[in-house]
Structures are given as structure tokens and as C-alpha cells.
């Protein structure tokens, strides 16, 4: 596991720092909050709180990094406090990286919060930001990356964080530390206007991000690649003009997952459902609902469905209408669902 190994080559303003890179039996989760909330000044709130929930299969956390991205008009920012799990991280604004943009600065701070996370056995982690300064600032990005050793997982990963400003026509090239075969990327980027286009390209895949504004969490397939390029393809006929890059996680993971199979039959106005899990991990918080004409007709809570388990249930459905049987479950803190369309005889 490498900390702070080099960075990206930028044909633009700013830089991305490589904080973590590794491979092996590692489980990782990377959650982001993109509030774009203004603090301070006149008429704005003076605090913001977000809670992350990380469900790693291992209780042994090897590394935890907290990052914060803000847009500010001036680099002078007093009367500021950041706390993580009620532990004060800083009372002064000391960014690691900043880049000048058309309406101020975009700045990033990264904290190693591993000692705080490992000091308490909890899956919930709270970030508190307090700012009562006269000048306004925008909280754009709060991210939490956690890694833990897990024998049943195999991962390759590289994580960059920083502050990059892409003018129209400019690009950032990143040489990846590994040759990825089935890579994905999670990219936190700010697009200033719906006409701004971000081209994300690898050795085998090109993806255009367009018709979106503000801070975005972009998840893209990169395929087989040893490089990543991000280019601003917009016209620049908008203000502000810059696309901002806050962080990039390139990863390839093979972890146990549930696979939910749904079988059914209709008897009068009842759907007899059998759920089974043919996957290699448990589905948690399993809920099954029947929906017709936009209304919930019936709902059953099943709880956890272990690999190889099967459960039967009955749901009421609406006579003569097309009903949706929706199975909802959680895995690794994320929510998934599967829909099945059924109909009774008229």
C-alpha cells in the first residue's frame, strides 16, 4: 500500500496526488457527499454535518482517508473547524492543494483518520464542519475512503485526490500504476454548465459526460487499460468555464455478492413468491412490495437472505392491473432492487 506516490501529469491548472495504490486481499468502500452548500457570510448556515455508513466485511481497518473540497473567493479563511467522530481535526484552514478558478479558488484537504476509525468499533462516521467567517465558502465534496484486509476479496486500486481546473480544450493524463483488465473509475467532477462535456478515455473505452451540472459522482467502465485521460470538450461559452476534478478512484474488485432469483405464480389476487439467493454472500434488509397504479398494495419484510437460502411469501396484488413486484435488498451498505411485472386476469 503506497501513500503519496507521485501524481498525474496535467495539461491544465492544479494537480492530483496519488494517495493509495495497491492490490491483494483488500475490501474497499468509497462514499461521497456532494452538498454544494454555502456557509458563512450573510444569511447562510454556519455548520454542516454528514454521516457515512461503511459496511466492510472485515473489522480490521487498514486505512481511512477523509477528504474535503471547497470553493472560496479568498485564501484567507479564519474561524473554521472540522471534526470527525467528534474529534477535532483542524481549527485552521490549511489546504494541501488549491487551484485558481474564474471566481476564486478550488481547494482540497485530505486527512488520515485511521486512528480515529480504529479507536471505536462503529460502522457510522460523522463529519462536522463549522464556519462563521464573513466571507462565503461552498462545501462541494466530502469523501471517505476505507480499506480493510479481507481474504475473500481480490482488489486492485489506485486513489487520487487534489484540485484540477480543466479549461475548454485542456486535459489531464494519468499513467496508472497497474495494468487493469476490467477497471472501473469513480470520479468526482464539477461541470459548470450543461454544455460542458467531459471526455473520459482509457486504452479501450471512451465515455462522454454531458448535460449535467454541479458536482457529480461519475462511475465509468474503463476496460483494459494502463492509462486514464480526462478532457474538457466544451465550447467555453459559459461562466464559470472550468471543469473541476476533485478525486479519482480506479479499481478492479472481485468480492462475494448475493444473486437474488424470483419465482412466482398468481392465485386469484395473490402473488405467491419464492426468493432464493444463488450468490456467494448474504443479501441484507430484504423487503418485497407489490405496486400498482403508483400505489403500494402490500409489503413484506424478510430480513437477511443467506447464500443458498430460499423464502416463500404471499403478496396482495391489484385485480385487473399490471403489478410490479419489487424485491429490495442491501449489500455492502448499498441498496439494490429487482422488478417483476405480473397481472391478474380481468
N, C-alpha and C positions, 0 to 999 in steps of 0.2 A: 504494500500500500504506500503510495507516494504522496507526499504533501508538498504543494507548491512547486511542481516541476515545470518550469518554463511557462509557455503560454502560446497564444495564437499570433500569427502574422497578420497584421491588419493593414489594409489599404484604405484606412479610414481613421477617425479620431478615437482614442481610447484603447483599451486592451482588455483581454480576458486572461485570467490567471488559472492555470491548471492546479486544482487543489487536491483532487483524489484521482488515482488511477490504479487499477488492479484487476486481478482475475483469481478465480478459485471458488471455494465453497462459501460464498457470501450471499446473504439476502440483503436487499436494499430497498428502501422506500424514500421517495422524494415528493413531498407535498408543498404546495404553493398557495398563498393567499395574495390576491391582486386587488386590493381595496380601492386604489386611486382616490384616497380620501385626503382632503386638505385639512391640516392642523395649523393652529396659531392664527395670528392676525386678528382681524375684527370679524366677529360673527361665526367663527369656525370652532369646532370642538378642540379640546386640548389633550385628548387622550384617545388611544385606540387599542383594543385587545383582540387577539385571535388565539384560538386553541387548536392545536394539531393533535390528531389521534393516529399513532403509529402502532400497527399490529405486526410486529416481526415474530417469526416463528421461534427465534432464539431469545432468551432473556439476557444474553451477553451482548451488550452493545459495544462494538469496537470503535466506532467513530460517529459523532453527531456534530453537524455544522449548521449554524443559523446564519442566514444572510438577509440583508435589508437593503432595498433600493429606493432612493428618494429623488425627486426633482425639486430644486431650490433655486431662488433668484440670486442668492449670495452665499459665499462660502462661510460667512460668519453666522454661526447658529448656536447661540447660548441657550441655557435653560431647557435642557434636554435630558431625558432619562430613558434607558431601555432596560427592561427586566425580563428574565427568562425563568419560569417556575419560581417567581418571587425572589430571585437572586438578581441584584443589580449588576448589569454588565458594564455600563458606562454612564457617566453623568456629563460627558462632554462629547461633542460631535467630532470624531476623528476618522474620516473615511479612508479606506485603503486605496480606492481608485475613484477618480472623478473624470468626467469629460464635459467640455463646454458645449452647450447646445444653444439654439437660437433664442431661447427665453430663459437662460440661466445655466444650471449645471445638473447633470445626472450623476449621482454618487452611489457607491456601494460600500457596505461594511460586511465583513464575514467574521463570525465568532466561532471558536471551537468550544462547544458546550458539552462535550463528552463527560467531563467530571460532574456536571450538574445532572445530566441524564442518568448516569450510573449510580448516583448517590441515593436515588429513590426509585423503587420498582413501580413504575406507572406507565400507562400507555398514552396518557394525556399530557401535553406540554403547552404551557401558556406563555404567550409573548405580550408584554405590556409596554406601550410607548407613550410617554408623556412629553408634551412640548407646549410651553406657554410663551414662546417668543413673539415679538412684534411682527416679524416677517413670516409670511406664509411658507409652508412646505407641503409637498404632496407625497404621501406614503404610497408607492406604486407596487412594491413587491416585497413579500416576506416569504422566505423559503426555508424548509427544514429537511436536511438530508441525513438519513441514519443508515448505518451498515452494521450487520452482525454476522458472525460465523454460523453457518447452518449447513450440516453435512448433506442434506438432500437438495441443496440448491447449487447450481453452477452458473456463475456470472462473470461477465467481462464488462468493465465500466470505466468511464472517464468523465470527470465533472469539472467544468469551468465556471467561474463566476467573475464578474467585472462590470465594466461600463464601456460600451462601444456605441458610437454615433455613426450611422451609415447615411451619408448624403446620397441623393439620387445618382446612380451610376457607380457608387463605391461598393466595395465588397470586403469580406473577411474570410481568409483561408485558414483552415486548421488542419494540421497534419496529425492524424490520430496515432496514439501510442501502440495500437494493436491493429491487426488485420481482422476486421469484423466480417462475419459471414451472413448474419441475419440481424443487422443492427437496427435499433430504433433510436430516435433522439427526442428528448423533451426539451423544448426551447422556450424561454421566457423572453418575449419581444414586445416592444411598444410600436404600434403602427399609428402614425399621426392622422391619417385620413383614409377613407375607403378607396381612394385612387392609388394609394401607395401599395406597391407589390413587393413581396419578399420572396426571392428565389432561393430555395434550399436544395442544394445538389450534392450528390455523392458520386462515387465512381460508377454507380449503376442506376441511380434514380434521380429525377428532377421533380420538385414539388413547388408549385406557386401558391403562396398565401396572399389572398386579396379580399377586397370587400369586407374588411373588418377594421375596427379602430380601437385604440386604447391598448392596455396591457393584455396580452394573450398567453395562454399556456398551449403551445403547439406540440402535438405528438405526431411524428412523421416516421415512415419506414425509410431506411437508408439502404437496405440490402447489403450486398457485399462491398466493402469499401475500406480504404485506408485514409480517406480524407473527407472533409466537410467544408462546403463553401456556402456563404450567405451573402446575397447581393440585393441591393435596393434597386428595383427595376421601375420605380415610379417616375412620373414626369417632373415632379418638384413644383407643380403649380398649386401648392397648398402650404399652409403655415400652421404649426411648425413643419419643417421639411424633413427632419431626421427620423429614421427608424432606429430605435434604441434596442440594443441587445443586453440583457441582464445576466442570463445564465444558460448553460447548455449541459445536458447530461446525455451522453451517448452510452448505450447499454445493450447487452445481449444476455437474456436471462432464461434459464430453464429451471422452473420451480414446480413442485406439486400443485395441481389445480383440481377443483371439482369439475365434473361434467354432468349436468342435470338433464335427465331424459324424462319426458312427459308422455304418458299414455292415458287415454280417456275413452269413455263411452257415455252416451246420453240416454238416460232413462226418464221419460216424461220431462219434467222441468228441473232435473237434477243432472249435474255432471259428476260422474264417478271418475276420480283422478287417481292415478298411481305415479308417484315421483320416485325416481331412483338416481343414485349417484354412481356413475361408472368411472369417475375420475380417481385421482390419487390423493386428494385432500378433501377436508370437510367443507361443506357449504354451511355458513352460519346465518342465524336470524332469517330462516326461510319463512316466507309469507306467500300465500296463494289467494288471489282475489279474482272474482268474476265481475266484469264491467260490461254494461250495455247502455247505449244511447248516452254515453258520458257519465253514467252513474254507477257507483259501486253496488252490486247486488248482494254479494256475500264475501266473507273474508275469513280465512283460517290461518292461525299461527302455528308453525310446525317446529320452530327452533332449529337445532343443528341436524344436518344430514351427513353422516359419516360415509366414507368410501365403501361401496358395496351395500349400503342400506337402501331400503325402499319403504315408502309410507303410502297408505291409502287414505283418501278423504272424499267427502261429498260437498259440492258447492251448488247453491241455488243459482239458476240462470233465468233470464227473462224469456218468456214464451214468445215464439214467432220473431225474435230479433237475432241479429248477429251479435254473439257474445265473445268477449275477449277473456280468456283465462290467462292471467299473468302470474308467473312464478318469479318472486323477487328473493335474492339472497345476497349475503355479503361474503367477501373473501379478501383477506389482507387489508381490511378497512375500506374496501371499495364496494359499491353496490352494482349488482348485475341483475338482468331480468330476461325472461324468455316469454314470448306471447304465443298463444294458440287460439285460433278462431274456431268457434263452434256455433251451431244453430239448432234450435228445436224445430220440430215440424209445425207448420202453421195450422 
